[in-house]
C-alpha cells in the first residue's frame, strides 16, 4: 500500500482520489506517522422520490368535499342560529 506525506497528498489530491476510487487505497502520513487510510466507498446512487400521485388509488375524495360540514363551520364562525 502506498503512503504519502500530507503535503504531497494535498498537492496531488485529485490524482490520489481517482486512484482510491479505482480500488487502490493509500495512507496519508504526517511527520512520518500514519494518520488516515483512504479507501473507495460503494455509495448507492441517490434515489429520486416520486411525490406526486404517491397515494393514487389509496382513497377517494367525496363528491361533496367542498361543502362538507358547512353548517357546522358556519355555526362556529357566526354562532348558532
C-alpha positions in Angstrom: 0.0 0.0 0.0 1.3 3.4 -0.9 2.0 6.1 1.7 2.0 9.8 1.0 3.1 12.7 3.3 0.3 15.2 3.9 1.9 17.9 1.8 2.3 15.5 -1.2 -1.3 14.4 -0.7 -2.5 18.0 -0.8 -0.5 18.6 -4.0 -1.8 15.5 -5.8 -5.2 15.2 -4.2 -7.2 14.8 -7.4 -5.0 12.1 -8.8 -5.0 10.3 -5.4 -8.7 10.4 -5.1 -9.1 8.9 -8.6 -6.6 6.2 -7.6 -8.6 5.4 -4.5 -11.9 5.3 -6.4 -10.3 2.7 -8.7 -9.7 0.5 -5.6 -6.1 1.4 -4.9 -6.2 2.6 -1.2 -3.4 4.6 0.3 -2.2 6.1 3.6 -1.6 9.7 4.4 1.2 10.4 7.0 2.1 13.4 9.0 5.6 13.7 10.4 6.2 10.1 9.4 3.2 8.8 11.4 0.2 7.2 9.6 -2.9 9.5 10.1 -5.6 8.2 7.7 -6.2 5.4 5.3 -8.1 6.5 2.1 -10.3 3.8 0.5 -13.1 3.9 -2.0 -16.7 3.7 -0.8 -19.6 2.0 -2.5 -22.2 4.6 -2.2 -25.6 3.7 -3.7 -27.0 6.0 -6.3 -29.4 8.5 -4.8 -33.0 7.5 -5.3 -35.4 10.0 -6.8 -38.5 10.0 -4.7 -41.8 10.3 -6.6 -44.0 12.6 -4.6 -46.9 13.4 -6.9 -49.5 10.7 -7.1 -47.8 8.5 -4.5 -51.2 7.8 -2.9 -53.1 7.3 -6.2 -55.8 4.7 -5.7 -55.5 4.5 -2.0 -58.6 6.6 -1.2 -61.4 8.5 -2.8 -62.5 12.1 -2.2 -66.2 12.5 -1.5 -68.2 14.4 -4.2 -69.3 17.0 -1.6 -65.8 17.6 -0.3 -66.0 21.4 -0.8 -69.3 21.6 1.1 -68.7 19.0 3.9 -69.8 20.2 7.3 -70.6 23.7 6.0 -73.4 24.1 8.5 -71.2 23.3 11.5 -68.4 25.5 10.2 -70.8 28.4 9.7 -72.1 27.9 13.2 -68.6 28.1 14.6 -67.9 31.4 12.8 -71.3 33.1 13.1 -72.8 31.4 16.1 -75.9 29.2 16.4 -79.0 30.4 14.5 
